[in-house]
Structures are given as C-alpha cells and as structure tokens.
Amino acid sequence: MLRLALPSKGELESPALAFLKACGIGVNRPNSRQYTAEIPGLRGATVLFQRAADIAAKVAEGSVDLGITGLDTVKETLHFGSRVDVLIEDLDFGGCDLVVAIPETWIDVSSMADLVEVAEEMRAQGMELRVATKYNRLVRRFFLEKGLNFFSMVASTGAIEVAPTMGFADVIADLTSSGTTLRENGLKTLSDGTILNSQACLLGNLDALRRDPDAMATTKAILERMEACLRARDYFTVTANIRGESAEAVGMFVMNEPDVAGMQGPTVSKVYSRHEDGMEWYATTVVVRKDKLLRAVEHLRGVGGSGLTVSSPNYVFGAASEAYQRLLGALDRAPVA
C-alpha cells in the first residue's frame, strides 16, 4: 500500500486536493477531522494528512512513501545526501518567494551588497545584524554566498514581519506571495534578495519505493497523471472546418506554418457536409501552446478555416513520463540502504 502524505491544513491543503482531483485521483475524505483517506480512482494508495512543515521529514524517515509540500520546506529540512528525491518540483500551486526584507526607512539600502556594508558597519560598532527567519539553513547559505559574513539568526515562530518593529531583529527572511504583508508592516524587499522561488512539489522516499514494486507501480501511475495534467495546462486544441481537394492538400496548407500546425502535425478528417457546392470539407485539429493560440486561429482562417472551436485538453501525455524516468535515474544513483 503506497502512503501519500498531504497537508492537513493551511494554504496548501485545498489546492493540493483540487490538484489531485484535476489529475483524476481525487481524495475521498468524508470528515475534515479524519487524518486518513483513500483515493477511489487509484487502487493501492492511502492518504495520510500531516502538517505541511512535517511532510518532508515524514518522507525522509520512511513513515510515508510520497508527500506533497512546499519546496521551501524540502530545501530547508532535507540535508545533502538524503535518500529523498523531488519527483516533480512544480505542481503549479502554492507559489511564493523566500525573500530578504528590510525596513523601508533604510533608504540607502536596496541590494545585498548594500546590506553587506550595513552588516560590516554594525560589526565595526560592536553589533551584529540580526535576522529573524524560520529558514536558518537556506538564509545562512544565501548570505554567505553573497559575502554577508557578520550576522546572527533570531528564531521566530510567530509573525516574523513585526520583528524589526518590535526591535528583536533588524531584517527578516520570510515567504511572500504578493508582498502586501511586508508593505503593511513597513518592510521592503531587496532587488537581489530572493533566496528561493518556491511552490508545491512532490517528493518520494527512494528506499521505500525500491523495496516495494507495488508502491513503485502506483507511483508511476501518479506521476503519469500529474505530469499529463500539468502539461495540458499549456495547450489548447483548435478545430476548424476547411475546404480542400483532399485531406492531404488541407494538411499541407496547415503545415505551411509548423509552429502552429500541432505537436506532430494536424489531424484531418472528412466532413460530410449538408451542402453540395462542389468542394469537400475537412475538420482539421491542431494542438498548440496557449501563447500561440491567436497565431493558430489566424493561420487556420488564412487557409480557409471557419467554425473554429477551442477547447482545453485534460491531459497531454508524452511518449514516456519524464518524471518517472527521472525517478528511475535517481534510484540508479542512490546507494542501496
């Protein structure tokens, strides 16, 4: 039985459930106070609800096989050499940035280089720059990479944004999605102070998957559906009725613009029209990236297309699951426990 950990509350809970439903593997959780659930569309899997902050550790210790949580938590919690691998890094929800924020009153400070100068000046006066954060490992590494060597970390479990106002820290490093909370608390971000672009991700315990072929097979099914659902969000299916002498001729017209002629090319099929006007009609379908939709529409119009319809596919499967291939590669590289 594959064990999948999902956030039990917070900002990731509802989007995670909605994402799984969109992937066709919706979770059946009759009671919100219930911490176990099942996935009716996926035999051999059970769901365990955990705090988002604990999920990476649960995967690492092997009490669950897979988990969905924020990439920021994974990067902060898991140490190099861990037998945990991020299987899909971006699940397209829970987006936020881990940033360095300073008081707006520090008018002359706008970059990390400026902050380095502030820290050195404070050091010369016998003080240290105090940083309030929940992400000690990520922040420390980022500061050292930027040449900021003189600072101290201030642990904070509450609202970090008020730390400079309350006087127990000089700057903060915290997650933000819009920046509104920072501004409302008199803080501003640095131009190069983004430590990490984070979002929800899927991670797995390599040892657990290696030991259990059934869990591995269920993981493959999950990766296939997630990947196909995510890929589908980038595409539209466009269909037009086009006159032509033959299906081959219509196909060649459409192929004159390869960028908007479908993934491998158009699909062309005969339309049995109610109107006999001496010309054959063909339904022509192309799958195009969303940013090329209008180009595709104009191109199909240009070759005589009419009655155009546009729809969004639910899934777009590739020749093979890239995420599953990466998992196999990670298993090959990881030492056997």
C-alpha positions as CSV (number, residue, x, y, z in Angstrom):
1,M,0.0,0.0,0.0
2,L,1.5,3.3,-1.1
3,R,1.4,6.0,1.6
4,L,0.9,9.6,0.3
5,A,1.1,12.5,2.8
6,L,-0.9,15.7,2.1
7,P,-1.1,18.9,4.0
8,S,-3.7,18.7,6.7
9,K,-4.4,22.4,6.9
10,G,-3.0,25.8,5.8
11,E,-2.7,27.3,2.3
12,L,-1.6,24.1,0.6
13,E,-4.5,21.9,1.8
14,S,-7.3,22.9,-0.5
15,P,-5.1,23.4,-3.6
16,A,-3.5,20.0,-3.1
17,L,-6.9,18.3,-3.0
18,A,-8.1,20.3,-6.0
19,F,-4.9,19.4,-8.0
20,L,-5.3,15.7,-7.3
21,K,-9.0,15.9,-8.4
22,A,-7.9,17.6,-11.6
23,C,-5.5,14.7,-12.2
24,G,-8.3,12.2,-11.8
25,I,-7.1,10.9,-8.5
26,G,-9.4,12.8,-6.2
27,V,-9.2,12.0,-2.4
28,N,-12.2,10.7,-0.6
29,R,-12.1,12.3,2.9
30,P,-15.6,12.2,4.4
31,N,-14.6,14.1,7.5
32,S,-12.2,17.1,7.7
33,R,-11.1,15.9,11.1
34,Q,-10.1,12.5,9.7
35,Y,-6.4,12.1,9.1
36,T,-6.6,9.2,6.8
37,A,-8.4,8.9,3.4
38,E,-8.4,6.9,0.2
39,I,-8.2,7.6,-3.5
40,P,-11.1,5.7,-5.1
41,G,-9.5,6.1,-8.6
42,L,-6.2,4.7,-7.5
43,R,-6.1,1.2,-6.0
44,G,-3.2,0.5,-3.7
45,A,-2.8,4.0,-2.2
46,T,-3.8,5.6,1.1
47,V,-3.6,9.2,2.1
48,L,-2.2,10.5,5.4
49,F,-2.8,14.1,6.4
50,Q,0.1,15.8,8.1
51,R,1.3,19.3,8.8
52,A,2.9,20.7,5.7
53,A,6.0,21.6,7.7
54,D,6.4,17.9,8.8
55,I,5.8,16.1,5.5
56,A,9.4,16.3,4.2
57,A,10.7,14.8,7.4
58,K,8.0,12.1,7.3
59,V,9.1,11.1,3.8
60,A,12.7,11.1,4.9
61,E,12.1,8.8,7.8
62,G,10.1,6.4,5.7
63,S,6.8,6.7,7.5
64,V,5.3,7.7,4.2
65,D,6.4,7.0,0.6
66,L,5.3,10.2,-1.2
67,G,4.4,13.7,0.0
68,I,3.2,17.0,-1.3
69,T,4.5,20.1,0.5
70,G,6.3,23.3,-0.2
71,L,9.7,23.3,-1.9
72,D,10.9,25.7,0.7
73,T,10.3,23.2,3.4
74,V,12.0,20.5,1.5
75,K,15.1,22.6,0.8
76,E,15.3,23.7,4.4
77,T,14.6,20.3,6.0
78,L,16.4,17.8,3.9
79,H,20.2,17.6,4.0
80,F,22.5,16.8,1.2
81,G,22.8,13.0,0.7
82,S,19.3,12.3,1.8
83,R,17.6,9.3,0.1
84,V,14.6,11.6,-0.7
85,D,14.2,12.9,-4.2
86,V,11.9,15.7,-5.5
87,L,9.9,13.8,-8.2
88,I,8.0,16.8,-9.6
89,E,9.4,20.2,-8.5
90,D,6.5,22.4,-9.6
91,L,2.9,21.3,-9.1
92,D,1.6,24.7,-10.3
93,F,0.1,25.9,-6.9
94,G,1.4,27.3,-3.7
95,G,3.7,29.7,-5.4
96,C,5.7,32.1,-3.2
97,D,9.2,33.5,-2.7
98,L,11.6,33.3,0.2
99,V,13.0,36.9,0.3
100,V,15.1,39.2,2.4
101,A,13.1,42.2,3.7
102,I,14.4,45.3,5.4
103,P,12.7,48.4,7.0
104,E,11.5,50.9,4.4
105,T,13.3,53.6,6.4
106,W,16.6,52.2,5.2
107,I,16.5,54.4,2.2
108,D,20.1,53.8,1.0
109,V,19.8,50.0,1.2
110,S,18.4,48.3,-1.9
111,S,20.6,45.4,-2.6
112,M,22.5,42.6,-0.9
113,A,25.8,44.5,-1.5
114,D,24.3,47.4,0.5
115,L,23.2,45.1,3.3
116,V,26.8,43.7,3.4
117,E,28.0,47.2,4.0
118,V,25.4,47.7,6.8
119,A,26.5,44.5,8.5
120,E,30.2,45.5,8.3
121,E,29.4,48.9,9.8
122,M,27.4,47.3,12.6
123,R,30.3,44.9,13.2
124,A,32.7,47.8,13.5
125,Q,30.5,49.3,16.2
126,G,30.4,46.0,18.1
127,M,27.0,44.9,16.9
128,E,25.7,42.2,14.6
129,L,23.0,42.3,12.0
130,R,20.1,40.3,13.4
131,V,18.0,38.2,11.0
132,A,14.6,36.8,12.0
133,T,13.6,33.7,10.0
134,K,12.3,30.2,10.1
135,Y,14.7,29.1,7.3
136,N,18.1,29.1,9.0
137,R,19.9,26.8,6.6
138,L,18.7,28.5,3.4
139,V,19.3,32.0,4.7
140,R,22.7,31.3,6.1
141,R,23.9,29.7,2.9
142,F,22.5,32.6,0.8
143,F,24.1,35.3,3.0
144,L,27.5,33.6,2.9
145,E,27.2,33.3,-0.9
146,K,26.5,37.0,-1.1
147,G,29.5,37.8,1.0
148,L,27.5,38.7,4.1
149,N,29.5,37.1,6.9
150,F,28.6,39.1,10.0
151,F,25.1,38.3,11.2
152,S,23.2,36.3,13.8
153,M,20.0,34.3,13.4
154,V,16.9,35.1,15.5
155,A,14.5,32.2,15.9
156,S,10.9,33.2,15.4
157,T,7.7,31.1,15.3
158,G,5.2,33.9,15.2
159,A,4.6,36.7,12.7
160,I,8.1,37.4,11.5
161,E,7.1,40.7,9.8
162,V,6.8,42.5,13.1
163,A,10.3,41.6,14.3
164,P,12.0,44.8,13.1
165,T,9.2,47.0,14.6
166,M,9.4,45.2,17.9
167,G,13.1,45.6,18.0
168,F,14.3,41.9,18.3
169,A,15.6,41.8,14.7
170,D,17.0,44.2,12.1
171,V,15.9,42.4,9.0
172,I,13.8,39.3,8.1
173,A,13.8,36.5,5.6
174,D,10.4,35.0,5.0
175,L,7.9,33.8,2.4
176,T,5.8,36.2,0.4
177,S,3.4,35.8,-2.5
178,S,2.3,39.3,-3.2
179,G,4.4,41.5,-0.9
180,T,1.3,43.1,0.7
181,T,2.0,41.9,4.2
182,L,5.6,43.1,4.0
183,R,4.5,46.6,2.9
184,E,1.8,46.8,5.5
185,N,4.5,46.2,8.1
186,G,6.9,48.8,6.8
187,L,9.2,46.4,5.0
188,K,10.7,46.3,1.5
189,T,12.5,43.6,-0.4
190,L,16.0,43.9,-1.9
191,S,16.5,43.9,-5.6
192,D,18.6,40.7,-5.5
193,G,17.3,39.4,-2.2
194,T,15.2,36.4,-3.4
195,I,16.6,33.3,-1.8
196,L,14.2,30.7,-3.3
197,N,11.3,30.6,-5.7
198,S,9.0,28.1,-4.0
199,Q,5.9,26.2,-4.8
200,A,4.2,22.9,-4.0
201,C,6.2,19.8,-5.1
202,L,6.0,16.0,-4.9
203,L,8.8,14.1,-3.2
204,G,9.4,10.4,-2.6
205,N,11.5,8.1,-0.4
206,L,13.8,6.2,-2.8
207,D,14.5,3.4,-0.3
208,A,10.8,2.7,0.3
209,L,9.9,2.7,-3.4
210,R,12.9,0.5,-4.3
211,R,11.8,-2.1,-1.7
212,D,8.1,-2.3,-2.8
213,P,7.4,-3.0,-6.5
214,D,3.6,-2.4,-6.0
215,A,4.3,1.0,-4.5
216,M,6.6,1.8,-7.4
217,A,3.9,0.9,-9.9
218,T,1.3,3.1,-8.1
219,T,3.9,5.9,-8.0
220,K,4.3,5.6,-11.8
221,A,0.5,5.9,-12.2
222,I,0.5,9.1,-10.0
223,L,3.5,10.6,-11.9
224,E,1.9,9.9,-15.3
225,R,-1.4,11.6,-14.4
226,M,0.2,14.6,-12.6
227,E,2.6,15.2,-15.4
228,A,0.0,14.9,-18.1
229,C,-2.4,17.2,-16.2
230,L,0.3,19.8,-15.7
231,R,1.4,19.6,-19.4
232,A,-2.2,20.0,-20.6
233,R,-2.4,23.4,-18.9
234,D,0.0,24.8,-21.5
235,Y,-2.1,23.7,-24.5
236,F,-5.3,24.4,-26.5
237,T,-7.0,22.2,-29.0
238,V,-8.2,24.2,-32.0
239,T,-10.5,22.7,-34.7
240,A,-11.6,24.3,-37.9
241,N,-13.6,23.3,-41.0
242,I,-11.5,23.8,-44.1
243,R,-12.4,23.3,-47.8
244,G,-9.9,21.4,-49.9
245,E,-9.4,18.9,-52.7
246,S,-8.2,16.2,-50.3
247,A,-7.2,15.6,-46.8
248,E,-3.6,15.6,-47.9
249,A,-4.0,19.0,-49.5
250,V,-5.6,20.5,-46.4
251,G,-2.9,19.0,-44.2
252,M,-0.2,20.6,-46.4
253,F,-1.8,24.0,-46.2
254,V,-1.8,23.8,-42.4
255,M,1.8,22.6,-42.3
256,N,3.0,25.7,-44.0
257,E,3.2,27.2,-40.5
258,P,4.9,24.5,-38.5
259,D,4.8,26.4,-35.2
260,V,1.0,26.3,-35.1
261,A,0.4,23.0,-37.0
262,G,0.2,20.8,-34.0
263,M,2.7,18.7,-32.0
264,Q,3.5,16.4,-34.9
265,G,1.1,17.9,-37.4
266,P,-2.7,18.4,-37.9
267,T,-5.3,15.8,-37.7
268,V,-7.6,16.0,-40.8
269,S,-10.8,14.1,-41.3
270,K,-13.6,14.4,-43.9
271,V,-16.8,16.3,-43.0
272,Y,-20.0,15.0,-44.6
273,S,-21.5,18.4,-45.3
274,R,-25.2,19.0,-45.8
275,H,-24.4,21.5,-48.6
276,E,-23.2,20.2,-52.0
277,D,-21.1,23.0,-53.6
278,G,-18.5,21.0,-55.4
279,M,-15.8,21.2,-52.7
280,E,-15.0,18.8,-49.9
281,W,-14.9,20.0,-46.3
282,Y,-12.4,18.7,-43.8
283,A,-12.3,19.0,-40.0
284,T,-8.7,20.0,-39.1
285,T,-7.5,19.8,-35.5
286,V,-4.2,21.1,-34.1
287,V,-2.9,21.2,-30.5
288,V,-0.9,24.4,-29.9
289,R,0.7,26.1,-26.9
290,K,-1.6,28.7,-25.3
291,D,0.7,31.6,-26.1
292,K,0.3,30.7,-29.8
293,L,-3.5,30.4,-29.9
294,L,-4.2,33.6,-31.8
295,R,-1.5,32.8,-34.4
296,A,-3.0,29.4,-34.9
297,V,-6.5,30.9,-35.3
298,E,-5.3,33.4,-37.9
299,H,-3.4,30.7,-39.7
300,L,-6.4,28.4,-40.0
301,R,-8.5,31.3,-41.1
302,G,-5.9,32.1,-43.7
303,V,-6.2,28.7,-45.3
304,G,-10.0,29.0,-45.4
305,G,-10.9,27.8,-41.9
306,S,-14.3,28.5,-40.5
307,G,-16.4,27.5,-37.5
308,L,-13.3,27.4,-35.3
309,T,-13.7,25.9,-31.8
310,V,-11.1,25.9,-29.0
311,S,-11.0,23.6,-26.0
312,S,-8.6,22.7,-23.2
313,P,-7.4,19.1,-23.0
314,N,-7.5,17.5,-19.6
315,Y,-4.3,15.5,-20.2
316,V,-1.3,15.7,-22.6
317,F,0.8,12.5,-22.3
318,G,4.2,12.3,-23.9
319,A,5.9,9.3,-25.4
320,A,7.1,8.5,-21.8
321,S,6.7,10.0,-18.4
322,E,9.7,12.3,-17.9
323,A,9.1,12.4,-14.1
324,Y,9.1,8.6,-13.9
325,Q,12.3,8.4,-16.0
326,R,13.9,10.9,-13.6
327,L,12.8,8.7,-10.7
328,L,14.4,5.6,-12.3
329,G,17.6,7.6,-12.7
330,A,17.6,8.7,-9.1
331,L,17.1,5.1,-8.0
332,D,20.1,4.0,-10.0
333,R,22.3,6.7,-8.5
334,A,21.1,6.4,-4.9
335,P,23.0,3.9,-2.7
336,V,21.1,0.8,-1.5
337,A,20.1,1.1,2.1
